[in-house]
């Protein structure tokens, strides 16, 4: 059939007679043999086409599964590569990953969406800077919220339960997640002290909470990390943040990682410190040359996003990067804040080596204003990636830093006026 079709096409294009075409055919034995072979292969080709059409739906489903588990697999590969690059043997690298995961690798189950309502959410670190705001947002829409921390605070909401929990103790974690439909891990550590190391908190404890939550049948798990987390980083803080993401997503397939940029808001350690120093120091010391790029985000916007991810019925993305509406260089940010605050402080560039030394001394204080991990983060850009979903896909418009700054300055001025004697 193909042979005759080929002859007809050539004859139509060339205008040659059938006799002339047959003569050409006899002079091209290899071409004739190829055409004969294609004729014989035609049934096989048609069968393969039918099999491909049958497999297409399965291919689409497999692609969706790998979109969910792929980032976790990539992070695990990064963790292993990091240990191998440090000269460790493959066995040692595998053992490091196994330790981070608590020796448990769960099979990836299909995420069929939210098949039951989220009625109870446990928030680990629920009394912290981000955690307590997550609790507030959740308590407005969720039947019951349970905050789990070593030092629980007060609550005036009837549907919020405060319990004491230690993320380093498995039984304590089990009690905290019992009966929960959703779990949020908002525990963070910025200064190592005693048994609380970056690895024990951001990797081991995070994996423990995720593993226990999976075993307890929790439907949705959200893990708070940060933009810049990198399992291959030489910085212990940044590296353990990245390894923690891998540990969580391996222990709880389908876990959602939230990576916020540097956060600001009432009682923060970012904008509050900058304002205080700009007002009191005639010369403000810059980190390095001030060119590091950052994209500050309001803590309440991050909390609102976490609450939304927990409540949504459709399958969420495995990773969200949440950042504010504007990217600054560090120097540009300071100049904008100083101008709005009316500060005349002069910006002075200070090498990072000096900052590292100062931060090391500051960490010996009970409440250090600067830590080495903050210095390390200031050496890398912490801006949202275009390849990761963020606020836009969640339908949230993040508020600009300028809005918070003006509101804070207004409150400060009012408090100053009210404090003056009549």
Number of C-alpha atoms within 10 A of each C-alpha: 11 13 17 10 10 12 18 15 12 13 15 11 9 10 11 13 11 12 9 11 17 12 11 12 15 11 11 11 11 11 13 14 12 12 17 14 12 16 14 11 12 13 11 12 12 11 12 12 12 11 11 13 11 11 11 11 11 12 12 10 12 11 12 14 16 13 13 23 17 14 16 24 15 12 22 23 15 19 26 22 16 19 19 16 11 11 10 15 12 13 9 14 20 17 14 17 20 14 15 27 27 17 12 14 15 15 10 16 10 12 16 9 13 15 10 9 14 21 15 23 29 28 28 31 26 29 24 17 22 22 26 21 21 29 28 19 18 25 20 13 14 19 15 20 28 22 26 29 22 14 14 17 14 9 15 6 12 10 15 22 15 20 18 16 22 17 25 17 12 16 12 15 23 19 14 28 26 15 16 22 21 23 27 29 25 22 24 19 15 15 18 15 11 5 10 14 18 23 21 19 22 29 26 23 28 31 29 25 29 28 26 21 28 20 14 15 14 21 21 26 26 26 25 23 25 22 25 21 21 23 27 22 17 13 16 17 26 25 22 27 28 26 29 33 32 29 32 31 31 26 29 28 24 25 27 26 24 25 22 28 25 21 24 20 20 15 10 14 14 15 21 15 13 14 17 10 15 23 16 11 14 13 15 19 18 19 21 20 15 21 17 19 19 24 25 27 23 23 24 22 23 27 22 19 23 27 24 19 21 23 18 14 15 12 15 20 18 21 21 27 23 30 28 24 14 14 17 17 16 20 19 15 18 21 18 13 19 19 12 13 16 11 17 15 19 15 18 14 15 15 13 17 12 12 21 18 13 15 19 15 14 16 18 12 10 7 10 14 13 21 22 21 19 17 20 17 19 19 17 13 19 22 23 22 13 8 8 12 17 22 19 10 9 16 10 14 11 21 18 15 21 12 9 16 20 14 11 17 14 12 12 12 12 11 11 10 11 10 9 7 5 5
